[in-house]
């Protein structure tokens, strides 16, 4: 679903090509967005350059980059202060829009001159990137019946005229409903279809916990070439696969739930992150579980079945795709979810290895351990010779950016970031 973004620039001396990698960070006072230049062929990491910093931007989170890298947008997960920053690099110096949304932003998506922002307590907001102006707002807790709760993830439809937003949990007191996908027209954010997922496994619901009474969809991937949609189902421990064209007409058709656990049972895998790679055998979706047993599996969306399972620690991070090398790489934030009588509880225990999934010539997984480091996140770096990643590595209380050769497993360079890295920029 998500393709990591980079740009090619001239890096002197020698006209060596380097990539710009953007990330959000938290400093001693506030946070912001920075960029670092990376050249895998020469093993050079430049110095980080801060593009935006504000002491009120105190909980920096997700970052999105436009394909031409004109726009960089980042959120900070709090209220009552600037919590959305848009950097427009069309001019020098760059224009910065620091925006204060009424509710805490938790997810963003970008397309052309529009930024979709999802907020924790229900607002769905569409912002014009060039001006920083809010074009339209939808209040999920007022503007639809039954009222909706917790917009989780959004994606622009292939037609460019709609967005699809997943709503995960019901309200903690049962006042608003999740477990649905709403199709909006843009830019007016008018509801075209409100699709409620079947709650067909009551045995997986948590008695007495209103927020855990359905499948709880999170991630969403659209595959228009094969007319498919993939949804991760947190509480049901699997993924949903359905037809895209029917969904855009407000119909669930050919909808099936597929467990992502090793034992093919629903309810305990807690799929948390996923991404798609195009292979010679067709599209493949890697799904990473956050349940206590961990694991990652490969879904064939054409055949609508799980074709491979790998044992891993819980909570691998957002899969990073190398299409030219038939690879997906994951860091390991170590998010772990467990069922309790009071509801799902989560904790974090970062791992010390990168997980490398190879799709050709045969499907297999390798790990690359970074000595004395916890490896939380990574970002794809292309090279003339071998694929590399830049990884967020923590050695005790110190945070580093490390350039890793995926062929040899060697750390070829390291640099201090502008602060504690929160997220890398995604397209």
BADOGU-217601 format. One record per residue (C-alpha): residue number from 1; residue in three letters; x, y, z. Coordinates in steps of 0.1 Angstrom, whole numbers, plus 5000, padded with zeros to 4 digits. Example, Ala and Ser with C-alpha at 12.3 -4.5 7.8 and 13.67 -1.06 7.14 Angstrom:
1  ala  5123  4955  5078
2  ser  5137  4989  5071
This chain:
1  unk  5000  5000  5000
2  unk  5027  5024  5009
3  unk  5057  5033  4986
4  unk  5087  5050  5003
5  unk  5099  5081  4985
6  unk  5133  5094  4976
7  unk  5147  5120  4952
8  unk  5179  5120  4931
9  unk  5201  5151  4936
10  unk  5236  5161  4926
11  unk  5260  5155  4954
12  unk  5295  5170  4950
13  unk  5323  5162  4944
14  unk  5321  5138  4915
15  unk  5284  5143  4906
16  unk  5275  5112  4927
17  unk  5238  5107  4930
18  unk  5224  5108  4965
19  unk  5189  5104  4979
20  unk  5171  5127  5002
21  unk  5154  5110  5032
22  unk  5129  5130  5052
23  unk  5118  5122  5088
24  unk  5100  5137  5117
25  unk  5119  5140  5150
26  unk  5115  5149  5187
27  unk  5141  5171  5203
28  unk  5148  5184  5237
29  unk  5122  5211  5231
30  unk  5095  5202  5207
31  unk  5100  5185  5174
32  unk  5099  5189  5136
33  unk  5110  5176  5102
34  unk  5145  5171  5089
35  unk  5162  5157  5058
36  unk  5194  5138  5053
37  unk  5213  5131  5021
38  unk  5223  5094  5016
39  unk  5246  5079  4990
40  unk  5247  5041  4993
41  unk  5273  5037  4965
42  unk  5299  5057  4984
43  unk  5287  5049  5019
44  unk  5281  5085  5027
45  unk  5256  5099  5051
46  unk  5254  5137  5051
47  unk  5244  5159  5080
48  unk  5207  5163  5088
49  unk  5191  5196  5079
50  unk  5162  5208  5099
51  unk  5134  5220  5076
52  unk  5108  5228  5104
53  unk  5110  5229  5142
54  unk  5086  5242  5168
55  unk  5088  5237  5206
56  unk  5050  5232  5205
57  unk  5053  5204  5179
58  unk  5059  5180  5208
59  unk  5045  5146  5196
60  unk  5058  5144  5160
61  unk  5043  5115  5140
62  unk  5036  5105  5104
63  unk  5052  5122  5074
64  unk  5040  5123  5038
65  unk  5060  5135  5007
66  unk  5047  5145  4973
67  unk  5062  5126  4943
68  unk  5081  5157  4932
69  unk  5091  5164  4968
70  unk  5076  5199  4966
71  unk  5055  5192  4996
72  unk  5063  5176  5029
73  unk  5035  5172  5055
74  unk  5039  5160  5091
75  unk  5015  5157  5120
76  unk  5021  5160  5158
77  unk  4997  5140  5179
78  unk  4983  5165  5204
79  unk  4958  5194  5205
80  unk  4959  5231  5215
81  unk  4990  5239  5195
82  unk  5003  5236  5159
83  unk  4998  5199  5151
84  unk  5001  5199  5113
85  unk  5031  5213  5094
86  unk  5032  5217  5056
87  unk  5065  5225  5040
88  unk  5063  5239  5004
89  unk  5098  5237  4988
90  unk  5088  5255  4956
91  unk  5105  5286  4969
92  unk  5138  5293  4987
93  unk  5134  5296  5016
94  unk  5106  5271  5018
95  unk  5071  5283  5027
96  unk  5058  5267  5060
97  unk  5022  5264  5070
98  unk  5019  5256  5107
99  unk  4982  5247  5113
100  unk  4964  5240  5146
101  unk  4936  5215  5141
102  unk  4909  5212  5168
103  unk  4915  5175  5174
104  unk  4946  5153  5175
105  unk  4957  5142  5140
106  unk  4967  5105  5137
107  unk  4970  5098  5099
108  unk  4976  5117  5067
109  unk  4976  5109  5030
110  unk  4986  5132  5000
111  unk  4975  5134  4964
112  unk  4982  5163  4940
113  unk  4974  5195  4959
114  unk  4953  5178  4986
115  unk  4961  5165  5020
116  unk  4937  5141  5038
117  unk  4940  5143  5076
118  unk  4923  5119  5100
119  unk  4918  5130  5136
120  unk  4914  5108  5167
121  unk  4879  5120  5179
122  unk  4863  5118  5145
123  unk  4871  5148  5122
124  unk  4881  5141  5086
125  unk  4898  5171  5071
126  unk  4909  5180  5036
127  unk  4937  5207  5033
128  unk  4950  5225  5003
129  unk  4988  5220  5003
130  unk  4997  5251  4983
131  unk  4978  5275  5007
132  unk  4975  5255  5039
133  unk  4938  5262  5039
134  unk  4912  5238  5052
135  unk  4889  5231  5022
136  unk  4864  5208  5039
137  unk  4857  5190  5071
138  unk  4835  5161  5080
139  unk  4826  5155  5117
140  unk  4822  5117  5120
141  unk  4804  5121  5153
142  unk  4778  5145  5139
143  unk  4775  5144  5102
144  unk  4764  5108  5096
145  unk  4739  5083  5112
146  unk  4747  5061  5129
147  unk  4776  5083  5141
148  unk  4811  5071  5134
149  unk  4841  5066  5156
150  unk  4879  5067  5152
151  unk  4889  5072  5115
152  unk  4920  5050  5113
153  unk  4934  5051  5078
154  unk  4925  5067  5044
155  unk  4935  5061  5008
156  unk  4927  5080  4976
157  unk  4906  5060  4951
158  unk  4921  5054  4916
159  unk  4895  5077  4900
160  unk  4909  5107  4919
161  unk  4874  5118  4929
162  unk  4870  5098  4961
163  unk  4888  5087  4993
164  unk  4881  5056  5014
165  unk  4884  5058  5051
166  unk  4885  5029  5076
167  unk  4869  5034  5110
168  unk  4883  5010  5135
169  unk  4867  5007  5169
170  unk  4833  5015  5183
171  unk  4833  5043  5209
172  unk  4845  5032  5244
173  unk  4810  5039  5257
174  unk  4792  5026  5227
175  unk  4781  5061  5215
176  unk  4796  5059  5180
177  unk  4802  5030  5156
178  unk  4834  5019  5140
179  unk  4839  4986  5120
180  unk  4831  5004  5087
181  unk  4846  5019  5056
182  unk  4832  5052  5043
183  unk  4836  5063  5007
184  unk  4837  5101  5004
185  unk  4837  5123  4973
186  unk  4863  5150  4972
187  unk  4869  5178  4977
188  unk  4835  5183  4994
189  unk  4838  5152  5017
190  unk  4803  5141  5009
191  unk  4794  5106  5020
192  unk  4788  5084  4990
193  unk  4787  5050  5007
194  unk  4788  5038  5043
195  unk  4799  5001  5044
196  unk  4796  4983  5077
197  unk  4818  4952  5080
198  unk  4799  4920  5090
199  unk  4803  4913  5127
200  unk  4800  4876  5121
201  unk  4823  4863  5149
202  unk  4807  4873  5182
203  unk  4829  4847  5199
204  unk  4859  4871  5192
205  unk  4842  4901  5208
206  unk  4853  4911  5243
207  unk  4823  4910  5267
208  unk  4817  4942  5285
209  unk  4841  4962  5263
210  unk  4821  4983  5238
211  unk  4852  4991  5217
212  unk  4858  4955  5209
213  unk  4825  4943  5193
214  unk  4836  4938  5157
215  unk  4865  4932  5133
216  unk  4880  4966  5138
217  unk  4896  4974  5104
218  unk  4928  4995  5102
219  unk  4951  4994  5072
220  unk  4936  4995  5036
221  unk  4953  4986  5003
222  unk  4936  4992  4969
223  unk  4947  4969  4940
224  unk  4929  4983  4910
225  unk  4947  4961  4885
226  unk  4931  4930  4900
227  unk  4900  4948  4913
228  unk  4907  4940  4949
229  unk  4907  4957  4983
230  unk  4927  4944  5013
231  unk  4918  4954  5049
232  unk  4936  4944  5080
233  unk  4912  4934  5108
234  unk  4927  4940  5142
235  unk  4904  4922  5166
236  unk  4895  4894  5142
237  unk  4931  4886  5136
238  unk  4931  4885  5098
239  unk  4925  4904  5066
240  unk  4894  4910  5046
241  unk  4895  4908  5008
242  unk  4868  4921  4986
243  unk  4861  4935  4951
244  unk  4870  4972  4946
245  unk  4844  4980  4919
246  unk  4816  4968  4940
247  unk  4829  4986  4971
248  unk  4829  5019  4951
249  unk  4792  5012  4944
250  unk  4785  5007  4981
251  unk  4784  4969  4980
252  unk  4804  4942  4999
253  unk  4809  4915  4972
254  unk  4831  4884  4973
255  unk  4841  4895  5009
256  unk  4861  4869  5028
257  unk  4881  4870  5061
258  unk  4915  4853  5060
259  unk  4934  4845  5093
260  unk  4970  4857  5094
261  unk  4980  4835  5123
262  unk  5002  4804  5119
263  unk  4974  4781  5130
264  unk  4948  4796  5106
265  unk  4926  4806  5135
266  unk  4910  4840  5137
267  unk  4912  4862  5168
268  unk  4948  4863  5181
269  unk  4972  4874  5153
270  unk  4964  4912  5155
271  unk  4977  4922  5120
272  unk  4992  4956  5124
273  unk  5012  4966  5093
274  unk  5011  4955  5057
275  unk  5023  4965  5022
276  unk  5021  4951  4987
277  unk  5049  4942  4962
278  unk  5045  4933  4925
279  unk  5063  4901  4916
280  unk  5066  4879  4885
281  unk  5039  4857  4901
282  unk  5015  4887  4907
283  unk  5009  4910  4936
284  unk  5018  4897  4971
285  unk  5008  4914  5004
286  unk  5030  4910  5034
287  unk  5011  4912  5067
288  unk  5029  4917  5100
289  unk  5012  4905  5132
290  unk  5013  4923  5166
291  unk  4998  4894  5185
292  unk  5020  4878  5212
293  unk  5030  4850  5189
294  unk  5042  4875  5163
295  unk  5047  4862  5127
296  unk  5043  4876  5092
297  unk  5024  4861  5063
298  unk  5021  4864  5026
299  unk  4987  4869  5011
300  unk  4979  4861  4974
301  unk  4951  4886  4967
302  unk  4942  4870  4934
303  unk  4936  4835  4949
304  unk  4925  4852  4982
305  unk  4945  4829  5004
306  unk  4976  4829  5027
307  unk  5004  4812  5009
308  unk  5033  4815  5033
309  unk  5039  4821  5070
310  unk  5072  4832  5087
311  unk  5080  4831  5124
312  unk  5090  4866  5136
313  unk  5089  4886  5168
314  unk  5057  4906  5173
315  unk  5053  4941  5158
316  unk  5074  4943  5127
317  unk  5072  4979  5113
318  unk  5057  4992  5080
319  unk  5071  4969  5052
320  unk  5096  4988  5030
321  unk  5095  4976  4994
322  unk  5124  4972  4969
323  unk  5105  4964  4937
324  unk  5136  4962  4916
325  unk  5151  4936  4939
326  unk  5120  4916  4948
327  unk  5125  4925  4985
328  unk  5106  4938  5014
329  unk  5124  4949  5046
330  unk  5110  4956  5080
331  unk  5123  4972  5112
332  unk  5109  4959  5145
333  unk  5091  4984  5168
334  unk  5080  4953  5188
335  unk  5044  4964  5193
336  unk  5027  4935  5211
337  unk  4989  4931  5217
338  unk  4972  4907  5241
339  unk  4936  4900  5249
340  unk  4925  4906  5285
341  unk  4891  4907  5302
342  unk  4894  4945  5302
343  unk  4902  4947  5265
344  unk  4932  4945  5243
345  unk  4964  4957  5260
346  unk  4996  4967  5241
347  unk  5033  4971  5249
348  unk  5065  4978  5230
349  unk  5097  4958  5230
350  unk  5119  4967  5199
351  unk  5139  4940  5182
352  unk  5175  4940  5172
353  unk  5172  4928  5136
354  unk  5160  4939  5102
355  unk  5137  4913  5086
356  unk  5143  4908  5049
357  unk  5117  4890  5028
358  unk  5129  4877  4994
359  unk  5103  4870  4968
360  unk  5126  4857  4940
361  unk  5139  4832  4930
362  unk  5122  4816  4960
363  unk  5102  4830  4989
364  unk  5123  4832  5021
365  unk  5131  4854  5050
366  unk  5165  4864  5064
367  unk  5174  4886  5094
368  unk  5202  4911  5098
369  unk  5212  4918  5134
370  unk  5227  4952  5143
371  unk  5251  4946  5171
372  unk  5240  4964  5204
373  unk  5212  4982  5186
374  unk  5174  4981  5187
375  unk  5162  4986  5151
376  unk  5128  5002  5150
377  unk  5122  5016  5115
378  unk  5139  5016  5081
379  unk  5137  5033  5048
380  unk  5147  5020  5013
381  unk  5178  5033  4996
382  unk  5186  5023  4961
383  unk  5221  5016  4949
384  unk  5239  5007  4917
385  unk  5252  4975  4933
386  unk  5231  4963  4963
387  unk  5200  4975  4981
388  unk  5205  4994  5013
389  unk  5183  5007  5041
390  unk  5188  5036  5064
391  unk  5176  5023  5098
392  unk  5167  5040  5131
393  unk  5189  5023  5156
394  unk  5189  5029  5193
395  unk  5220  5021  5214
396  unk  5209  5027  5249
397  unk  5195  5062  5252
398  unk  5212  5073  5219
399  unk  5195  5074  5185
400  unk  5214  5069  5153
401  unk  5207  5066  5116
402  unk  5226  5036  5102
403  unk  5232  5028  5065
404  unk  5230  4990  5061
405  unk  5240  4970  5030
406  unk  5213  4943  5027
407  unk  5236  4920  5007
408  unk  5265  4918  5032
409  unk  5246  4928  5064
410  unk  5273  4954  5071
411  unk  5267  4989  5086
412  unk  5286  5011  5062
413  unk  5279  5045  5077
414  unk  5262  5060  5108
415  unk  5251  5095  5117
416  unk  5233  5114  5144
417  unk  5198  5126  5135
418  unk  5183  5160  5143
419  unk  5166  5143  5173
420  unk  5148  5111  5182
421  unk  5134  5099  5149
422  unk  5097  5094  5149
423  unk  5088  5084  5113
424  unk  5103  5083  5079
425  unk  5085  5101  5051
426  unk  5062  5080  5029
427  unk  5046  5087  4995
